[in-house]
Amino acid sequence: MFSKKICMVGLGYIGLPTASLLANRGYDVHGVDIVQETVDIINKGMIHIVEPELDVFVHSAVNSGKLKADTKPTEADIFMIAVPTPFHDGYVPNIDYVVSATKSIAPYLKAGDLIILESTSPIGTTEKLVDILKNSGINSDDIDIAYCPERVLPGNIMRELVENDRVVGGVTVRATDKAIEFYKTFVSGEVLGTDSKTAEMVKLTENSFRDTNIAFANELSILSDKFGIDVWELIRLANRHPRVNILQPGAGVGGHCIAVDPWFIVHKGGDDAKMIRTAREVNTYKTEWVIEKIKNRALEFENKNGKKATVGVMGLSFKPDIDDLRESPALYIARRLIGDSIDIMAVEPNVEEFNEFAIYDYKEVLAQADIFVYLVAHKEFKNLSKENSLDFCGVLG
């Protein structure tokens, strides 16, 4: 199996870690990304995203000659697709990148090749790859196609790529078996086989489950504020029940999975996806609620002091201690505050360059801002002073 060549289409938060892991396991990996700058950075043995240990894996893989990046695919035995799947306005799933990636590899396919889609996808997407290949003049009967969703946690990707169980669903039984054999060469967790639709639904279900449970916590935080209750103490005490495990509330839900995937189910399921839709709406509302709380505090400061408040926005990423800004409620909040003429000083210790507005060191903000709003529980913020603060993520303890 290690003699097989792999073509990884998409070198982002999942594609690059997977490609570098496989290269370090002995596979020859050809990485593909449409951004030339990304390709150039990787070919220097460097990384364009922040993820613990990833720099070591990429440096080793490139230096060994096992990983090379390019803007175009090449012939291979296994083609892996890990490209974004955002949605259009109205939360309609957009699989344009998957379609483009599939078309891009079509000229390089040969009988016996395996295509694995790892991108989070609406139900039925993997089967659509068959039609895409047929329309490209490829005899899809000779190509094995399977779906295997990633289920890693940013900040722990390199470890969880190996240790976590994986679900593999082929368009055919042959494709499932072939993909399972491949994943077993680098996954120490169990590799579980099913069909492609079920595997797609598994991924969406996992993130919808998380979204629903976070919505419960976020709704509790809104109610607790209304009742004059400390939500953090409430959850801590309620969780002492042996069968209760309430999650921690926040400023909303972000990231490329939990904030997006439930809409894929809602779009397909329509009126039958009542709870999943409601959870999404609660988490979206929580972000708007946070914005209003901040604006009200800023207005109170202005009325009391006769000058506009400078608001320290503590955190912009979608979760603690990473640089990922995708679908981040914290970033959305910062943008809305600026749009509403609130003076902000934004802090994001995990992002070095950001062109949209200035980012400050948190110590500088602590010395200059009038109000501090904690949106992300970064380690730098833990146990800072609660004075003049709104803590929406429980970081102050």
MIBA-316748 format. One record per residue (C-alpha): residue number from 0; x, y, z. Coordinates in steps of 0.1 Angstrom, whole numbers, plus 5000, padded with zeros to 4 digits. Layout:
! residues N
<k: NUM, px: X, py: Y, pz: Z> $
...
This chain:
! residues 397
<k: 0, px: 5000, py: 5000, pz: 5000> $
<k: 1, px: 5028, py: 5024, pz: 5008> $
<k: 2, px: 5040, py: 5021, pz: 4972> $
<k: 3, px: 5008, py: 5039, pz: 4961> $
<k: 4, px: 5010, py: 5076, pz: 4952> $
<k: 5, px: 4985, py: 5100, pz: 4967> $
<k: 6, px: 4972, py: 5133, pz: 4953> $
<k: 7, px: 4957, py: 5155, pz: 4979> $
<k: 8, px: 4934, py: 5183, pz: 4965> $
<k: 9, px: 4931, py: 5211, pz: 4991> $
<k: 10, px: 4959, py: 5220, pz: 5015> $
<k: 11, px: 4940, py: 5238, pz: 5042> $
<k: 12, px: 4933, py: 5229, pz: 5078> $
<k: 13, px: 4926, py: 5192, pz: 5070> $
<k: 14, px: 4944, py: 5186, pz: 5037> $
<k: 15, px: 4978, py: 5198, pz: 5047> $
<k: 16, px: 4979, py: 5179, pz: 5080> $
<k: 17, px: 4967, py: 5147, pz: 5063> $
<k: 18, px: 4991, py: 5151, pz: 5034> $
<k: 19, px: 5021, py: 5157, pz: 5057> $
<k: 20, px: 5011, py: 5127, pz: 5080> $
<k: 21, px: 5008, py: 5104, pz: 5050> $
<k: 22, px: 5042, py: 5116, pz: 5036> $
<k: 23, px: 5058, py: 5109, pz: 5069> $
<k: 24, px: 5043, py: 5074, pz: 5068> $
<k: 25, px: 5061, py: 5067, pz: 5036> $
<k: 26, px: 5036, py: 5077, pz: 5009> $
<k: 27, px: 5046, py: 5099, pz: 4980> $
<k: 28, px: 5021, py: 5128, pz: 4982> $
<k: 29, px: 5014, py: 5154, pz: 4956> $
<k: 30, px: 4995, py: 5183, pz: 4973> $
<k: 31, px: 4973, py: 5206, pz: 4952> $
<k: 32, px: 4961, py: 5241, pz: 4961> $
<k: 33, px: 4948, py: 5269, pz: 4939> $
<k: 34, px: 4967, py: 5295, pz: 4958> $
<k: 35, px: 5002, py: 5299, pz: 4945> $
<k: 36, px: 5015, py: 5315, pz: 4977> $
<k: 37, px: 5003, py: 5285, pz: 4997> $
<k: 38, px: 5021, py: 5261, pz: 4973> $
<k: 39, px: 5053, py: 5281, pz: 4976> $
<k: 40, px: 5052, py: 5282, pz: 5014> $
<k: 41, px: 5047, py: 5245, pz: 5017> $
<k: 42, px: 5074, py: 5237, pz: 4992> $
<k: 43, px: 5098, py: 5256, pz: 5014> $
<k: 44, px: 5089, py: 5232, pz: 5042> $
<k: 45, px: 5068, py: 5258, pz: 5060> $
<k: 46, px: 5032, py: 5262, pz: 5069> $
<k: 47, px: 5005, py: 5289, pz: 5062> $
<k: 48, px: 4982, py: 5279, pz: 5091> $
<k: 49, px: 4987, py: 5275, pz: 5129> $
<k: 50, px: 4984, py: 5240, pz: 5142> $
<k: 51, px: 5006, py: 5224, pz: 5169> $
<k: 52, px: 5033, py: 5200, pz: 5155> $
<k: 53, px: 5022, py: 5206, pz: 5119> $
<k: 54, px: 5053, py: 5226, pz: 5111> $
<k: 55, px: 5075, py: 5196, pz: 5121> $
<k: 56, px: 5055, py: 5172, pz: 5100> $
<k: 57, px: 5056, py: 5195, pz: 5069> $
<k: 58, px: 5092, py: 5203, pz: 5073> $
<k: 59, px: 5101, py: 5166, pz: 5075> $
<k: 60, px: 5078, py: 5156, pz: 5047> $
<k: 61, px: 5092, py: 5182, pz: 5023> $
<k: 62, px: 5128, py: 5176, pz: 5032> $
<k: 63, px: 5124, py: 5139, pz: 5026> $
<k: 64, px: 5110, py: 5145, pz: 4991> $
<k: 65, px: 5078, py: 5127, pz: 5000> $
<k: 66, px: 5056, py: 5158, pz: 4999> $
<k: 67, px: 5054, py: 5183, pz: 4970> $
<k: 68, px: 5029, py: 5209, pz: 4964> $
<k: 69, px: 5016, py: 5223, pz: 4931> $
<k: 70, px: 4986, py: 5242, pz: 4917> $
<k: 71, px: 4976, py: 5212, pz: 4894> $
<k: 72, px: 4970, py: 5176, pz: 4901> $
<k: 73, px: 4990, py: 5147, pz: 4888> $
<k: 74, px: 4986, py: 5110, pz: 4882> $
<k: 75, px: 4982, py: 5090, pz: 4914> $
<k: 76, px: 4966, py: 5059, pz: 4928> $
<k: 77, px: 4946, py: 5075, pz: 4955> $
<k: 78, px: 4930, py: 5110, pz: 4951> $
<k: 79, px: 4918, py: 5127, pz: 4983> $
<k: 80, px: 4896, py: 5158, pz: 4982> $
<k: 81, px: 4896, py: 5182, pz: 5012> $
<k: 82, px: 4882, py: 5215, pz: 4999> $
<k: 83, px: 4858, py: 5239, pz: 5015> $
<k: 84, px: 4820, py: 5234, pz: 5014> $
<k: 85, px: 4804, py: 5267, pz: 5024> $
<k: 86, px: 4769, py: 5277, pz: 5018> $
<k: 87, px: 4751, py: 5303, pz: 4996> $
<k: 88, px: 4729, py: 5330, pz: 5010> $
<k: 89, px: 4699, py: 5314, pz: 5027> $
<k: 90, px: 4720, py: 5285, pz: 5040> $
<k: 91, px: 4720, py: 5266, pz: 5008> $
<k: 92, px: 4749, py: 5242, pz: 5006> $
<k: 93, px: 4776, py: 5250, pz: 4981> $
<k: 94, px: 4796, py: 5221, pz: 4967> $
<k: 95, px: 4812, py: 5241, pz: 4938> $
<k: 96, px: 4847, py: 5234, pz: 4952> $
<k: 97, px: 4840, py: 5197, pz: 4954> $
<k: 98, px: 4828, py: 5197, pz: 4918> $
<k: 99, px: 4858, py: 5217, pz: 4906> $
<k: 100, px: 4882, py: 5195, pz: 4924> $
<k: 101, px: 4866, py: 5164, pz: 4909> $
<k: 102, px: 4868, py: 5178, pz: 4874> $
<k: 103, px: 4904, py: 5188, pz: 4880> $
<k: 104, px: 4915, py: 5152, pz: 4887> $
<k: 105, px: 4894, py: 5136, pz: 4860> $
<k: 106, px: 4922, py: 5138, pz: 4833> $
<k: 107, px: 4946, py: 5120, pz: 4856> $
<k: 108, px: 4924, py: 5091, pz: 4865> $
<k: 109, px: 4930, py: 5055, pz: 4855> $
<k: 110, px: 4912, py: 5022, pz: 4861> $
<k: 111, px: 4916, py: 5010, pz: 4897> $
<k: 112, px: 4921, py: 5044, pz: 4912> $
<k: 113, px: 4905, py: 5054, pz: 4945> $
<k: 114, px: 4888, py: 5088, pz: 4951> $
<k: 115, px: 4881, py: 5097, pz: 4987> $
<k: 116, px: 4861, py: 5128, pz: 4996> $
<k: 117, px: 4868, py: 5142, pz: 5030> $
<k: 118, px: 4851, py: 5175, pz: 5027> $
<k: 119, px: 4820, py: 5179, pz: 5049> $
<k: 120, px: 4792, py: 5175, pz: 5024> $
<k: 121, px: 4754, py: 5174, pz: 5019> $
<k: 122, px: 4739, py: 5140, pz: 5018> $
<k: 123, px: 4743, py: 5125, pz: 4983> $
<k: 124, px: 4774, py: 5145, pz: 4973> $
<k: 125, px: 4797, py: 5114, pz: 4971> $
<k: 126, px: 4773, py: 5098, pz: 4946> $
<k: 127, px: 4773, py: 5130, pz: 4925> $
<k: 128, px: 4810, py: 5124, pz: 4919> $
<k: 129, px: 4800, py: 5095, pz: 4897> $
<k: 130, px: 4780, py: 5117, pz: 4875> $
<k: 131, px: 4807, py: 5144, pz: 4874> $
<k: 132, px: 4832, py: 5118, pz: 4862> $
<k: 133, px: 4808, py: 5104, pz: 4836> $
<k: 134, px: 4802, py: 5139, pz: 4822> $
<k: 135, px: 4840, py: 5142, pz: 4820> $
<k: 136, px: 4842, py: 5111, pz: 4799> $
<k: 137, px: 4855, py: 5088, pz: 4826> $
<k: 138, px: 4841, py: 5053, pz: 4830> $
<k: 139, px: 4833, py: 5055, pz: 4867> $
<k: 140, px: 4828, py: 5018, pz: 4870> $
<k: 141, px: 4865, py: 5014, pz: 4869> $
<k: 142, px: 4870, py: 5040, pz: 4897> $
<k: 143, px: 4863, py: 5035, pz: 4934> $
<k: 144, px: 4847, py: 5064, pz: 4952> $
<k: 145, px: 4842, py: 5067, pz: 4989> $
<k: 146, px: 4835, py: 5093, pz: 5016> $
<k: 147, px: 4854, py: 5096, pz: 5049> $
<k: 148, px: 4847, py: 5127, pz: 5070> $
<k: 149, px: 4874, py: 5142, pz: 5092> $
<k: 150, px: 4865, py: 5145, pz: 5128> $
<k: 151, px: 4895, py: 5162, pz: 5144> $
<k: 152, px: 4898, py: 5190, pz: 5169> $
<k: 153, px: 4918, py: 5220, pz: 5159> $
<k: 154, px: 4948, py: 5222, pz: 5182> $
<k: 155, px: 4950, py: 5184, pz: 5183> $
<k: 156, px: 4948, py: 5175, pz: 5146> $
<k: 157, px: 4980, py: 5156, pz: 5142> $
<k: 158, px: 4973, py: 5133, pz: 5171> $
<k: 159, px: 4936, py: 5128, pz: 5163> $
<k: 160, px: 4941, py: 5121, pz: 5126> $
<k: 161, px: 4958, py: 5089, pz: 5139> $
<k: 162, px: 4939, py: 5081, pz: 5171> $
<k: 163, px: 4903, py: 5088, pz: 5163> $
<k: 164, px: 4879, py: 5062, pz: 5149> $
<k: 165, px: 4870, py: 5069, pz: 5112> $
<k: 166, px: 4838, py: 5062, pz: 5093> $
<k: 167, px: 4842, py: 5052, pz: 5057> $
<k: 168, px: 4814, py: 5049, pz: 5032> $
<k: 169, px: 4818, py: 5038, pz: 4996> $
<k: 170, px: 4795, py: 5043, pz: 4967> $
<k: 171, px: 4800, py: 5005, pz: 4963> $
<k: 172, px: 4810, py: 4978, pz: 4987> $
<k: 173, px: 4843, py: 4974, pz: 4968> $
<k: 174, px: 4850, py: 5011, pz: 4973> $
<k: 175, px: 4843, py: 5009, pz: 5010> $
<k: 176, px: 4866, py: 4979, pz: 5015> $
<k: 177, px: 4894, py: 4996, pz: 4995> $
<k: 178, px: 4891, py: 5028, pz: 5014> $
<k: 179, px: 4891, py: 5009, pz: 5048> $
<k: 180, px: 4923, py: 4991, pz: 5038> $
<k: 181, px: 4939, py: 5025, pz: 5030> $
<k: 182, px: 4929, py: 5042, pz: 5063> $
<k: 183, px: 4941, py: 5013, pz: 5083> $
<k: 184, px: 4976, py: 5020, pz: 5072> $
<k: 185, px: 4978, py: 5052, pz: 5092> $
<k: 186, px: 4948, py: 5052, pz: 5117> $
<k: 187, px: 4952, py: 5034, pz: 5150> $
<k: 188, px: 4916, py: 5040, pz: 5159> $
<k: 189, px: 4889, py: 5017, pz: 5145> $
<k: 190, px: 4879, py: 5022, pz: 5108> $
<k: 191, px: 4842, py: 5015, pz: 5104> $
<k: 192, px: 4826, py: 5008, pz: 5071> $
<k: 193, px: 4791, py: 5018, pz: 5058> $
<k: 194, px: 4776, py: 5034, pz: 5027> $
<k: 195, px: 4784, py: 5069, pz: 5014> $
<k: 196, px: 4751, py: 5085, pz: 5024> $
<k: 197, px: 4753, py: 5072, pz: 5059> $
<k: 198, px: 4789, py: 5084, pz: 5063> $
<k: 199, px: 4779, py: 5118, pz: 5051> $
<k: 200, px: 4750, py: 5119, pz: 5076> $
<k: 201, px: 4773, py: 5107, pz: 5104> $
<k: 202, px: 4795, py: 5138, pz: 5100> $
<k: 203, px: 4765, py: 5162, pz: 5099> $
<k: 204, px: 4749, py: 5144, pz: 5128> $
<k: 205, px: 4781, py: 5147, pz: 5150> $
<k: 206, px: 4783, py: 5184, pz: 5145> $
<k: 207, px: 4745, py: 5190, pz: 5148> $
<k: 208, px: 4746, py: 5171, pz: 5181> $
<k: 209, px: 4773, py: 5195, pz: 5194> $
<k: 210, px: 4754, py: 5225, pz: 5180> $
<k: 211, px: 4722, py: 5214, pz: 5198> $
<k: 212, px: 4739, py: 5210, pz: 5231> $
<k: 213, px: 4757, py: 5243, pz: 5228> $
<k: 214, px: 4724, py: 5259, pz: 5221> $
<k: 215, px: 4710, py: 5246, pz: 5253> $
<k: 216, px: 4740, py: 5262, pz: 5272> $
<k: 217, px: 4737, py: 5295, pz: 5253> $
<k: 218, px: 4700, py: 5297, pz: 5260> $
<k: 219, px: 4707, py: 5290, pz: 5297> $
<k: 220, px: 4732, py: 5319, pz: 5297> $
<k: 221, px: 4705, py: 5343, pz: 5283> $
<k: 222, px: 4679, py: 5331, pz: 5308> $
<k: 223, px: 4704, py: 5333, pz: 5337> $
<k: 224, px: 4713, py: 5369, pz: 5328> $
<k: 225, px: 4675, py: 5377, pz: 5328> $
<k: 226, px: 4671, py: 5361, pz: 5362> $
<k: 227, px: 4702, py: 5375, pz: 5378> $
<k: 228, px: 4720, py: 5342, pz: 5381> $
<k: 229, px: 4756, py: 5334, pz: 5375> $
<k: 230, px: 4754, py: 5309, pz: 5346> $
<k: 231, px: 4789, py: 5295, pz: 5353> $
<k: 232, px: 4780, py: 5286, pz: 5388> $
<k: 233, px: 4746, py: 5273, pz: 5376> $
<k: 234, px: 4762, py: 5249, pz: 5351> $
<k: 235, px: 4790, py: 5238, pz: 5376> $
<k: 236, px: 4764, py: 5228, pz: 5401> $
<k: 237, px: 4739, py: 5212, pz: 5377> $
<k: 238, px: 4768, py: 5191, pz: 5363> $
<k: 239, px: 4773, py: 5175, pz: 5397> $
<k: 240, px: 4743, py: 5154, pz: 5388> $
<k: 241, px: 4756, py: 5120, pz: 5376> $
<k: 242, px: 4737, py: 5121, pz: 5343> $
<k: 243, px: 4740, py: 5158, pz: 5334> $
<k: 244, px: 4768, py: 5173, pz: 5314> $
<k: 245, px: 4759, py: 5208, pz: 5302> $
<k: 246, px: 4785, py: 5224, pz: 5279> $
<k: 247, px: 4799, py: 5259, pz: 5283> $
<k: 248, px: 4781, py: 5288, pz: 5267> $
<k: 249, px: 4799, py: 5313, pz: 5245> $
<k: 250, px: 4794, py: 5342, pz: 5221> $
<k: 251, px: 4779, py: 5319, pz: 5195> $
<k: 252, px: 4792, py: 5290, pz: 5175> $
<k: 253, px: 4818, py: 5292, pz: 5148> $
<k: 254, px: 4842, py: 5272, pz: 5128> $
<k: 255, px: 4839, py: 5254, pz: 5095> $
<k: 256, px: 4818, py: 5225, pz: 5109> $
<k: 257, px: 4794, py: 5232, pz: 5138> $
<k: 258, px: 4782, py: 5265, pz: 5125> $
<k: 259, px: 4777, py: 5252, pz: 5090> $
<k: 260, px: 4769, py: 5215, pz: 5089> $
<k: 261, px: 4735, py: 5216, pz: 5106> $
<k: 262, px: 4722, py: 5237, pz: 5078> $
<k: 263, px: 4731, py: 5209, pz: 5054> $
<k: 264, px: 4706, py: 5187, pz: 5073> $
<k: 265, px: 4680, py: 5215, pz: 5075> $
<k: 266, px: 4683, py: 5221, pz: 5037> $
<k: 267, px: 4677, py: 5185, pz: 5029> $
<k: 268, px: 4653, py: 5177, pz: 5057> $
<k: 269, px: 4631, py: 5207, pz: 5055> $
<k: 270, px: 4603, py: 5210, pz: 5081> $
<k: 271, px: 4613, py: 5176, pz: 5096> $
<k: 272, px: 4645, py: 5191, pz: 5110> $
<k: 273, px: 4628, py: 5212, pz: 5136> $
<k: 274, px: 4652, py: 5208, pz: 5166> $
<k: 275, px: 4683, py: 5211, pz: 5145> $
<k: 276, px: 4670, py: 5243, pz: 5129> $
<k: 277, px: 4660, py: 5258, pz: 5163> $
<k: 278, px: 4694, py: 5251, pz: 5178> $
<k: 279, px: 4711, py: 5269, pz: 5149> $
<k: 280, px: 4687, py: 5299, pz: 5154> $
<k: 281, px: 4695, py: 5300, pz: 5191> $
<k: 282, px: 4732, py: 5300, pz: 5186> $
<k: 283, px: 4729, py: 5327, pz: 5159> $
<k: 284, px: 4707, py: 5347, pz: 5182> $
<k: 285, px: 4732, py: 5344, pz: 5210> $
<k: 286, px: 4758, py: 5364, pz: 5190> $
<k: 287, px: 4732, py: 5392, pz: 5184> $
<k: 288, px: 4724, py: 5392, pz: 5221> $
<k: 289, px: 4761, py: 5396, pz: 5229> $
<k: 290, px: 4764, py: 5425, pz: 5205> $
<k: 291, px: 4735, py: 5443, pz: 5222> $
<k: 292, px: 4749, py: 5437, pz: 5257> $
<k: 293, px: 4782, py: 5452, pz: 5246> $
<k: 294, px: 4765, py: 5482, pz: 5230> $
<k: 295, px: 4744, py: 5488, pz: 5261> $
<k: 296, px: 4775, py: 5487, pz: 5283> $
<k: 297, px: 4793, py: 5512, pz: 5260> $
<k: 298, px: 4763, py: 5535, pz: 5260> $
<k: 299, px: 4762, py: 5534, pz: 5299> $
<k: 300, px: 4799, py: 5543, pz: 5300> $
<k: 301, px: 4793, py: 5572, pz: 5276> $
<k: 302, px: 4763, py: 5586, pz: 5295> $
<k: 303, px: 4782, py: 5583, pz: 5328> $
<k: 304, px: 4816, py: 5597, pz: 5317> $
<k: 305, px: 4807, py: 5620, pz: 5289> $
<k: 306, px: 4829, py: 5603, pz: 5263> $
<k: 307, px: 4828, py: 5573, pz: 5241> $
<k: 308, px: 4841, py: 5541, pz: 5255> $
<k: 309, px: 4870, py: 5522, pz: 5240> $
<k: 310, px: 4860, py: 5485, pz: 5240> $
<k: 311, px: 4887, py: 5459, pz: 5242> $
<k: 312, px: 4876, py: 5429, pz: 5221> $
<k: 313, px: 4894, py: 5400, pz: 5236> $
<k: 314, px: 4897, py: 5372, pz: 5210> $
<k: 315, px: 4887, py: 5369, pz: 5173> $
<k: 316, px: 4891, py: 5332, pz: 5165> $
<k: 317, px: 4862, py: 5307, pz: 5166> $
<k: 318, px: 4877, py: 5288, pz: 5196> $
<k: 319, px: 4905, py: 5291, pz: 5221> $
<k: 320, px: 4942, py: 5290, pz: 5212> $
<k: 321, px: 4940, py: 5287, pz: 5174> $
<k: 322, px: 4942, py: 5311, pz: 5145> $
<k: 323, px: 4911, py: 5299, pz: 5127> $
<k: 324, px: 4887, py: 5328, pz: 5120> $
<k: 325, px: 4862, py: 5308, pz: 5098> $
<k: 326, px: 4826, py: 5316, pz: 5108> $
<k: 327, px: 4839, py: 5331, pz: 5140> $
<k: 328, px: 4812, py: 5348, pz: 5161> $
<k: 329, px: 4839, py: 5369, pz: 5178> $
<k: 330, px: 4851, py: 5383, pz: 5145> $
<k: 331, px: 4815, py: 5389, pz: 5134> $
<k: 332, px: 4809, py: 5408, pz: 5167> $
<k: 333, px: 4840, py: 5430, pz: 5162> $
<k: 334, px: 4829, py: 5438, pz: 5127> $
<k: 335, px: 4794, py: 5447, pz: 5138> $
<k: 336, px: 4808, py: 5469, pz: 5166> $
<k: 337, px: 4829, py: 5488, pz: 5142> $
<k: 338, px: 4799, py: 5491, pz: 5118> $
<k: 339, px: 4779, py: 5506, pz: 5147> $
<k: 340, px: 4806, py: 5532, pz: 5154> $
<k: 341, px: 4819, py: 5516, pz: 5185> $
<k: 342, px: 4856, py: 5522, pz: 5191> $
<k: 343, px: 4874, py: 5489, pz: 5196> $
<k: 344, px: 4909, py: 5476, pz: 5203> $
<k: 345, px: 4909, py: 5440, pz: 5191> $
<k: 346, px: 4931, py: 5413, pz: 5205> $
<k: 347, px: 4939, py: 5380, pz: 5188> $
<k: 348, px: 4972, py: 5365, pz: 5201> $
<k: 349, px: 4972, py: 5337, pz: 5175> $
<k: 350, px: 4970, py: 5359, pz: 5144> $
<k: 351, px: 5001, py: 5378, pz: 5134> $
<k: 352, px: 4987, py: 5395, pz: 5103> $
<k: 353, px: 4952, py: 5408, pz: 5098> $
<k: 354, px: 4945, py: 5435, pz: 5072> $
<k: 355, px: 4909, py: 5443, pz: 5081> $
<k: 356, px: 4916, py: 5463, pz: 5113> $
<k: 357, px: 4944, py: 5467, pz: 5138> $
<k: 358, px: 4952, py: 5440, pz: 5163> $
<k: 359, px: 4968, py: 5448, pz: 5196> $
<k: 360, px: 4987, py: 5430, pz: 5223> $
<k: 361, px: 4964, py: 5422, pz: 5251> $
<k: 362, px: 4986, py: 5440, pz: 5277> $
<k: 363, px: 4983, py: 5472, pz: 5257> $
<k: 364, px: 4946, py: 5469, pz: 5255> $
<k: 365, px: 4943, py: 5462, pz: 5292> $
<k: 366, px: 4961, py: 5495, pz: 5298> $
<k: 367, px: 4941, py: 5516, pz: 5274> $
<k: 368, px: 4906, py: 5503, pz: 5269> $
<k: 369, px: 4876, py: 5513, pz: 5291> $
<k: 370, px: 4855, py: 5481, pz: 5288> $
<k: 371, px: 4868, py: 5446, pz: 5281> $
<k: 372, px: 4846, py: 5420, pz: 5264> $
<k: 373, px: 4860, py: 5384, pz: 5265> $
<k: 374, px: 4847, py: 5365, pz: 5235> $
<k: 375, px: 4873, py: 5337, pz: 5233> $
<k: 376, px: 4889, py: 5318, pz: 5262> $
<k: 377, px: 4925, py: 5321, pz: 5251> $
<k: 378, px: 4951, py: 5310, pz: 5276> $
<k: 379, px: 4965, py: 5345, pz: 5278> $
<k: 380, px: 4932, py: 5358, pz: 5292> $
<k: 381, px: 4927, py: 5333, pz: 5320> $
<k: 382, px: 4921, py: 5348, pz: 5354> $
<k: 383, px: 4926, py: 5385, pz: 5344> $
<k: 384, px: 4908, py: 5411, pz: 5363> $
<k: 385, px: 4870, py: 5411, pz: 5361> $
<k: 386, px: 4868, py: 5449, pz: 5365> $
<k: 387, px: 4849, py: 5466, pz: 5337> $
<k: 388, px: 4846, py: 5433, pz: 5319> $
<k: 389, px: 4819, py: 5413, pz: 5302> $
<k: 390, px: 4829, py: 5377, pz: 5301> $
<k: 391, px: 4810, py: 5357, pz: 5275> $
<k: 392, px: 4832, py: 5326, pz: 5275> $
<k: 393, px: 4839, py: 5320, pz: 5312> $
<k: 394, px: 4877, py: 5327, pz: 5309> $
<k: 395, px: 4880, py: 5349, pz: 5339> $
<k: 396, px: 4870, py: 5321, pz: 5363> $
